Amino acid sequence: MKSKVKIQFLGAAGTVTGSKFYLETGEIKLLVDCGLFQGLKELREKNWENLPIDVKDLDYVLLTHGHLDHTGYLPKLFKQGFRGEILASPPSLEIARIILMDTAKIQEEEAEKANKEEYTKHHPALPLYTIEDVEKTLELFRSVEVGKWIDLDEKISFRFRSAGHILGACFLELKLGDKTFLFSGDLGREEDLLLSAPEPPEWADYLILESTYGNRLHPEENIEEIFIRNIMEVIESKSILLIASFAVERLQLLSYILWKLFKKNRIPDIPVYLDSPMGIDVTHLFSQYSTYHKIPPSEFKAMKQHFELVSSYKRTWEIIDEKRPRIVIAGSGMLTGGRILTYLKQFIDQMDTRIILSGFQAEGTRGRQIEDGAYEIRIHGKYYPVKARVEKISSLSAHADQRELINWCRHIKNIPEQTFLVHGEKQTMDAFRVKLESEFNWNIQIPELNQFYELNI
């Protein structure tokens, strides 16, 4: 009689966020990724719910990378009784640590602010989790070597392999009995300024495949010219260029692009502020883990010294009060929190302000609202008119597009018994399903949230 594995899609099913995949056999129970839902309110509210599994019985969590939508639920998991091991590459665990601590700090601060200013429906407003919760969770972190097979049980082993995307990101090969489960995680680009292309996969009896950009190709954009035009406009008007950035990978990439423009004398030497405490911490990780990216250490050090790394909130207000043209790169990338909101409240109602959105804007975020042309946005209970000029750069995405996803799949030597599409909006996944079926004639499923399957191993 064949053994069975139960796989349940506890997140990133029908949506781009909240990646959590539960696997259960007679020998082991584990999660692949443990992310927060972001974006739409109906999704964010799910972060407050306990998982529909017995968390105390979980043996492991395997993390493909450190992003919030893949790691941000970990302290909630701890609060529900999880005491197993959390395994990932060394940079992924460091990024997760930074992101979780930052998230807890923001949660605590926003709950305190909401209670003080009484703009909340909840009395009192509470943080999703605290810094103390995160500190306890971090004690379960265990780093593993990328590319090395790790035994979890007599018939269960796994290895991480490089996926590009962000520093330390991996896809996961998980052997259960005679079958290989291949979790793509988030796959990076074939040609990236910072990171190497994803390693090619080899075999997948069951493929769990991300589809963030499964229905489109990244546009061909002259990013340098977009930067030059916006910078020259703020110099002329003595105003400010605000670049909304994800702290992990994107802030370092944007910094590197600006640094190259300075070195080539294509833009004047105006002040550039990296105002993201979390982004600064991650930037230091790029120095620490230089073998995980492509920029030579000497070049990276020179770049860091050229820009001002802003940590204190007092310095943020000094930058706001400056009368000279300046560039600020600040988080968060979707305008959901962070220092960028402080700048927006001061400058979004001014026509001379230039705002660049540097990546994907999920449904329900402020970034998506202004990308779609909203005439006002709400920040901390107050509405602000949008008069600044807003520009979106799409080609910097850290996610593979449809062509790159298909190219990656071509390396799989066999025909998977089933392919599950995850981590995409519903229309995107359906279009990607059609494309994959026409390319490979694979059996493809698009699971619903919390749906489970029993598979032979």
N, C-alpha and C positions, 0 to 999 in steps of 0.2 A: 504494500500500500504506500502510495506516494505521500510525502509530507506536504503540508500546506503552510503558506505564510499569508497573514492578513496584512494588507496595506490600507491605511486610512488617510485621506487627504484633509488634514485639519487646518490648512491654510493654502494660499496661493492657488486655490481652485476657483476658477471663474473670476479671478482678480489678480493684480500684480503683486499684492503684498501679503505679509503674514505667513511666509513659508514654514510649514510644519508637516512632515510626513512620518506617520507612525507605522512601524513594522513589528509584527508579533509572530513568533514561532513557538514551538513547545519549549525551546531552550532559551530564548532571549526576547527582550522587548526594548526597542530603541526608537529614538526620534532622529530623523535627518532634518536639521535646521530647526529653529525655534524662534520665529520672528514675530514682530508686532505688525498688526494691521495699521495702515496709514490711509489718509485720504478721506473718503466718504464717512460721514458720521455713523451710519449704520454699521460700517466695518470697524471703526475705532471703538465702538461700544462693545464689540466682541472681545477686546483686550481685557475687559473687566470680568469676563466669564471664565470659569474653570474649564479645563479640557475634558472632553467626554471619554476619558480613559483613566485607568488607575495609575496616577502619576507616581505614587510611592513604589510601584513595581518596576518602573523604568530602570534599565541597567545603564544605558548610555544615551548621550546626545552627540551626534556627529555633525559638525558645522562645516559647511562648504566655504563660508567666508564671514567677515565680521560685520557686514551691513546690518542696520537696525531691523530691517524687514526679514532678516534671517537669524538674528540673535536677541532681539529686544524683549522677547517674552521670557527669557531665561530666569530673571528674578521672580516672576510670577510662578514659574515652574517650581522654583525652590520653595516658595511660600506654600505651594500645594503638596510639599513633602518629598520632592525629588532629592535624592542624595547619591545618585550615580556619578559617573565621570562624564565630563564635557571635553571632547577630543577635537582638535583642529591643528592646522599648521601654526608655527610660532607667531608669524605676523598677524594671522587671523585672530588669535587669542588676544594679542596686544590691542588690535583695533577694536575688538569686542569690548575689552576692558574700558578703553577710552570712551566708546560710544555709550555703554551702559552707565558709566559714572556720570557722563554729561546729561544723559536722558533723565536719570534720577534727580540730579541737581535741578534741571529745568522743571521737572514735575513738582518738586518741593516748592520751588520759587513761584510757579504759576498758581499752585493751590493757595499759597500764602497771600499772593497778590489778589486773587479772586475773592478770597475771604475778606481781605482788608477793604477792597474797593466795591465789594458786593455786586459783581457782575456775573454771578454764577447762580444757577438754579439749584445747586446742591448745597446743603447746609449741614455741616461745613463741606467745602470742596476738599478732596483728599488726593494725594499723589497716587499714581498707579502702583509705584513702589518707591522705596527710599534708598538713599545712599547706603544705609546699613544693610538693606536687603541685597544690594549689589555686592557689597564686600563679602557677605556670606556665600554668595553664588560663585564668586571668583575663586574660592578655595577648592572648587570642584574642577577647575581648568587643568587639563593635561595636554601638553604639546606632543605632536607626533611628526615624524620625518616624512616629508613629501616624497612619494614614489616608492615607499617601503610597505610591503604587506604586513598588516598587524592582525594577529589572531585574537578574536574575542571569545571563541569557543572552539570545540573540537572541529566543527563543520562550518564555522562562521569566521570570515576574515574580510578585511577591507584595505584599500589604499587610496590615498589622495593623490591626484595628479593636477598639474598646473592648468588653470583655466583662464589666465589673463584677468580681465575685468578690474580687479583692484589688487593691491599688495597682498600676497599670500592666498588669494582665492584659488579654490580647487574644485574639480569635479570628483565624484566619488564612485569607485567601483566596490560593490559590496557582494561578496560571495556567500550565498545561503544554500547549503547543500550543493547540488550540482549546477545551480543557476547563478548568473551574474546580473545583479541589479545595477544599472548605470544611472546615477543622478547627475544631471549636467550642472547643478547649481546655476549660477549666472555666468554665461560664457562671454569672454571679452572679444576684442576686435582682432582681425587678422594683421592689421598694420596699426600699431599704436605707438605714440611717441615715448611713453613711459614703460610699457610692459610688453613682454613677448606674447606671441599668439598662443591660444590654447593648444595644449598637446593633443595629438589625435587619439581618439578612442579606438579600441580594438574589438570589443565584443559586448553585446548587450542582449540577454534573454528578455529582460524587461527594461525599458528605457523611460525615465521620467525626465522630460525635456522642457526647459524654459522656453517661453515664446513671447517675451516682452515686445520684440519688434518682428514678430513672425509674419506680419502682413505687409512689411514695407522695407525699402532700402534706405539707408541713410543718405541724405542729399549730399551732393558735391557742393561744398561751400568754401569760399576763400576766407578762412577764419582770420588770417592776418589782416586782410583788408577791412573786415568788419571792425576789428579792434582799432585799427588806425583811424578809420572814419569817426568812430565814436570818441576816441581820445582827442582828435583834433577839434571836434565840436565842443567838448567840455573845456578845452584850453581856450578856445575863442570866447566862450561865454563865462569863463572863470567859475565853472560849476563842478558837478561831481558825476563820475561814472560809477554806478553801483553794479557789481557783478555778483549775482546770487549763485552760490556754489555749494555743492556737496563737499563736506570736509575731507572725505576719503577719496583719494585718487583725483577727483576733479579739481580741487584747489591746487594740488601740486602740478597738474597738467596746465591749468590756466597760468600759473606762476611761470612755468617753464616757457610757455608760448610768449608771454610778455618779456621774459628775460632774453629770449632769442631776438625779439624785435629791438630791444635796447642795444644789444650787442651789435646788431646790424645797422644801428643808427636810423632805424625806420620810424621810431617815435622819439619825441623829446624826453629828457630825463625828468619826468614829473613824479611826485610822490606816489608810491603804491603801498597801500596798507593791507596786510593780510589779517583781517579782524575776525578771527575764529579761533578761540582757545582750543577747541577740539581739532581744528584743522592744523594748528601749529603743532600739537602733540603728534598728529599723524605725520606731519612733515619731518619731525625728528625721527620717526620710525623709518622713513625712507633713508635717512642717514645710517641708522642702525642696521637695516636689512638691505644693504646695497646690492647683494647678489640676487635679490628678487625683482630688480628693475634694471632698466637699460642706461640710466644716466650715470656717467662716471662720478665717483665721489667728489673729486675736486670741482667739477662743474656744479654739482648740487650745492656744495658748500658756498661757492661764489654767488649762486642765485639767492640762497637764504640771506646772505649778508647784504645783498643789494636792496631788499625790501624790508619794510618795518613790520615785525611780527607783533601784533597788538594783543596783549593779554588782559589788561585792566579795562574795566568799564569806564573809568575816569578818562582814560586816553580816547575811548570812543567819542566821548562828548567834546573833547578838545579837537578831534578831527572834524566833527560836525560843525564846530564854530569857526574853522579855518575859512578864509576868504579866497584862497588860491585854488586853481584846478587840481583835482586829485582823483585817484582811482582807489576804490575800496572793493576788495574781494571778501565777502562775508557769507556765513551760513545763516539759514539753511537754504539748500538748493531749490526747494519747492515753496519757500517763504512760509513754512509752517511754524517756525520758531527761530530762536537764535538772534544774533546781533543785527542781522539784516533788517529785522522789524524795527529796531530803533532808528536806523537810517531812513527806512521807508516813511515812518511817521513824520520825519522832518522834511523829506524831499520829494515824496511821490506826487505832491500837489503842485510842483514847480515844473514849468514847461522846459526849462533848460536842463533838467535832470535827465540823464541817460541810464537806462536799466537794461542789463543783459541777463537773460535767463539762459543758463549754460547746460541744460539737460532736460530730461523727461519730466513732465509735470503731471502727476497723477490726478485722477478725478477727485474733486472736492477740495483741492488745495488752493491757497491764494495764488500760487504760481499759475495754475491752470486758469483761474478766473481772469487774471490780467492778460494771460496769453490769448484768451478768448475775447478780449476787448471789454472787460468789465469797466464801468465808469467810476466805480468806487469799490473799496475793499474794507473789510472790518478787521481791526487789530485791537485786541484787548478791550472789546466792548464798544469801540468807537469807529465811526466810518470816516474814511479818508478818500477824497476825490483823486482819481488817477489822471494826472495831466502830464506826467513824465512820458518821454518816448521810450517804448518797450520793444526790445528786439530779442528774438529767440535764436539760439544756435543749436541746431539739431545734430550736427555731424560729430560732435565731441562725445557722443554717447559711449559709455563703457560697455554697453551691451552689443553683442553680435546682431546684425540685421538678418533679414530672411536669407539672403544669399550666403552669408557666413555661417548661419545655423545649418543650412543644407550641406554646405561644403564640409562642415565638421561631421555631420551624420554619414557622409559618404565613406568615411574611414571605417565605419563599423562593418566587420567582415561577414556577419551573419544577418539574417532577417529576424528582428526582435519578435517574440511571441505577442507582445503587446507594447504599444508606446502610449504613454500618458502625457498629455500636454498640460502644463501648469504655468504659473507666473505670467499671465497675460490677461488682457481684457477680453471679454467673451467674443466679440466680433473678430478680434485679432486671432484668437485661437482657432476659430472656425475657418477663417481664411487660410491659416497655416496648415490646418488639418487637410484641407482640399489640396494644397500645394504638395504636402508630403505624400499624400496618397497617389497623386499623379506622378511624382518623382520616383517613389520606391514601392508603391503598392503595399504599404505596411498596414497592419491592423492598429487603428488609432482610437484612443478614448479621450474624452474631455470630462474628467470627473467633476462632480458638484462638491461643494463644501461639505465636509464630514462624511462623504461617500466612502465606502470601503469595498475592497475586492479580495477574494480568496484565490491565491495563485499557487500552482504546483511548483514545488522545488525538489 
